[in-house]
Amino acid sequence: MNQYYRKDKQLMIGVIVSILSLGLFLIFYTEFFGVRRMKSHRVLESVKSSFKEDGPIEGSWIEMTAVPYDLHDKDTEVYYGGITKTEAGKIVQYKFIADAYTGEVLNTFKL
């Protein structure tokens, strides 16, 4: 009887250690390889490249900190920024909102 009790105890300890190891693995995996925000300068480079298709850019800026944003009943984070261009000989400014996770431009505003 004592021999079977020891094997059951070892099996139980093995199961508990395995479950804890799997839980720790999942935590670390999602922390290091999960969905991450893009760095603001990379988002700005992406936005600038899409604006360059219509002509040269005179200047640009982006806020370094992502802020919460409600996108079609889905909470996400965005960067706000701006682009200055020359169009038809005039300086034109645009503000944009870009998704912090994909870099996709969600909205632009001509000032």
One Martini backbone bead per residue (centre of mass of N, CA, C, O) as a GRO file, in nm:
protein
  111
    1MET     BB    1   0.057   0.063  -0.021
    2ASN     BB    2   0.300   0.259   0.009
    3GLN     BB    3   0.397   0.239  -0.287
    4TYR     BB    4   0.137   0.364  -0.419
    5TYR     BB    5   0.142   0.634  -0.269
    6ARG     BB    6   0.411   0.737  -0.385
    7LYS     BB    7   0.325   0.733  -0.685
    8ASP     BB    8   0.085   0.927  -0.654
    9LYS     BB    9   0.250   1.163  -0.544
   10GLN     BB   10   0.441   1.191  -0.789
   11LEU     BB   11   0.220   1.235  -0.997
   12MET     BB   12   0.099   1.490  -0.871
   13ILE     BB   13   0.356   1.660  -0.883
   14GLY     BB   14   0.392   1.640  -1.189
   15VAL     BB   15   0.125   1.778  -1.266
   16ILE     BB   16   0.170   2.046  -1.119
   17VAL     BB   17   0.435   2.124  -1.261
   18SER     BB   18   0.319   2.120  -1.548
   19ILE     BB   19   0.102   2.338  -1.511
   20LEU     BB   20   0.292   2.563  -1.415
   21SER     BB   21   0.475   2.562  -1.667
   22LEU     BB   22   0.256   2.630  -1.872
   23GLY     BB   23   0.169   2.898  -1.746
   24LEU     BB   24   0.445   3.039  -1.765
   25PHE     BB   25   0.478   3.013  -2.068
   26LEU     BB   26   0.226   3.176  -2.150
   27ILE     BB   27   0.307   3.438  -2.017
   28PHE     BB   28   0.580   3.480  -2.165
   29TYR     BB   29   0.478   3.461  -2.454
   30THR     BB   30   0.276   3.701  -2.445
   31GLU     BB   31   0.486   3.912  -2.352
   32PHE     BB   32   0.708   3.862  -2.598
   33PHE     BB   33   0.496   3.754  -2.859
   34GLY     BB   34   0.276   3.926  -2.863
   35VAL     BB   35   0.094   4.188  -2.891
   36ARG     BB   36   0.236   4.489  -3.024
   37ARG     BB   37   0.352   4.787  -3.027
   38MET     BB   38   0.453   5.022  -3.218
   39LYS     BB   39   0.674   5.236  -3.294
   40SER     BB   40   0.639   5.562  -3.365
   41HIS     BB   41   0.858   5.589  -3.594
   42ARG     BB   42   0.740   5.361  -3.770
   43VAL     BB   43   0.466   5.484  -3.818
   44LEU     BB   44   0.567   5.744  -3.950
   45GLU     BB   45   0.708   5.609  -4.190
   46SER     BB   46   0.451   5.481  -4.303
   47VAL     BB   47   0.289   5.741  -4.344
   48LYS     BB   48   0.492   5.888  -4.524
   49SER     BB   49   0.490   5.682  -4.758
   50SER     BB   50   0.188   5.733  -4.829
   51PHE     BB   51   0.219   6.049  -4.878
   52LYS     BB   52   0.448   6.040  -5.106
   53GLU     BB   53   0.267   5.953  -5.348
   54ASP     BB   54   0.157   6.277  -5.372
   55GLY     BB   55   0.434   6.388  -5.264
   56PRO     BB   56   0.619   6.590  -5.097
   57ILE     BB   57   0.767   6.636  -4.778
   58GLU     BB   58   0.829   6.884  -4.529
   59GLY     BB   59   0.686   6.747  -4.265
   60SER     BB   60   0.688   6.585  -3.928
   61TRP     BB   61   0.482   6.418  -3.669
   62ILE     BB   62   0.477   6.247  -3.336
   63GLU     BB   63   0.354   6.089  -3.083
   64MET     BB   64   0.509   5.882  -2.838
   65THR     BB   65   0.222   5.827  -2.715
   66ALA     BB   66  -0.017   5.613  -2.662
   67VAL     BB   67  -0.376   5.613  -2.701
   68PRO     BB   68  -0.684   5.571  -2.641
   69TYR     BB   69  -0.936   5.404  -2.863
   70ASP     BB   70  -1.250   5.402  -3.033
   71LEU     BB   71  -1.309   5.121  -3.260
   72HIS     BB   72  -1.588   4.999  -3.323
   73ASP     BB   73  -1.618   4.881  -3.021
   74LYS     BB   74  -1.292   4.891  -3.007
   75ASP     BB   75  -1.021   4.881  -2.817
   76THR     BB   76  -0.739   5.095  -2.862
   77GLU     BB   77  -0.434   5.227  -2.995
   78VAL     BB   78  -0.287   5.555  -3.064
   79TYR     BB   79  -0.147   5.786  -3.293
   80TYR     BB   80  -0.054   6.116  -3.319
   81GLY     BB   81  -0.023   6.335  -3.616
   82GLY     BB   82   0.183   6.498  -3.881
   83ILE     BB   83   0.166   6.665  -4.209
   84THR     BB   84   0.373   6.840  -4.448
   85LYS     BB   85   0.278   6.991  -4.763
   86THR     BB   86   0.294   7.035  -5.116
   87GLU     BB   87   0.012   7.190  -5.289
   88ALA     BB   88  -0.004   7.378  -5.550
   89GLY     BB   89   0.218   7.573  -5.393
   90LYS     BB   90   0.106   7.483  -5.109
   91ILE     BB   91   0.073   7.467  -4.773
   92VAL     BB   92  -0.014   7.153  -4.613
   93GLN     BB   93  -0.204   7.018  -4.343
   94TYR     BB   94  -0.195   6.711  -4.150
   95LYS     BB   95  -0.383   6.492  -3.961
   96PHE     BB   96  -0.338   6.184  -3.769
   97ILE     BB   97  -0.455   5.841  -3.720
   98ALA     BB   98  -0.280   5.561  -3.571
   99ASP     BB   99  -0.228   5.245  -3.526
  100ALA     BB  100  -0.019   5.096  -3.281
  101TYR     BB  101  -0.017   4.788  -3.407
  102THR     BB  102  -0.022   4.845  -3.746
  103GLY     BB  103  -0.007   5.161  -3.870
  104GLU     BB  104  -0.277   5.236  -3.951
  105VAL     BB  105  -0.473   5.464  -4.105
  106LEU     BB  106  -0.779   5.592  -3.976
  107ASN     BB  107  -0.726   5.918  -3.999
  108THR     BB  108  -0.781   6.236  -4.166
  109PHE     BB  109  -0.684   6.595  -4.147
  110LYS     BB  110  -0.745   6.892  -4.292
  111LEU     BB  111  -0.617   7.228  -4.210
   0.00000   0.00000   0.00000
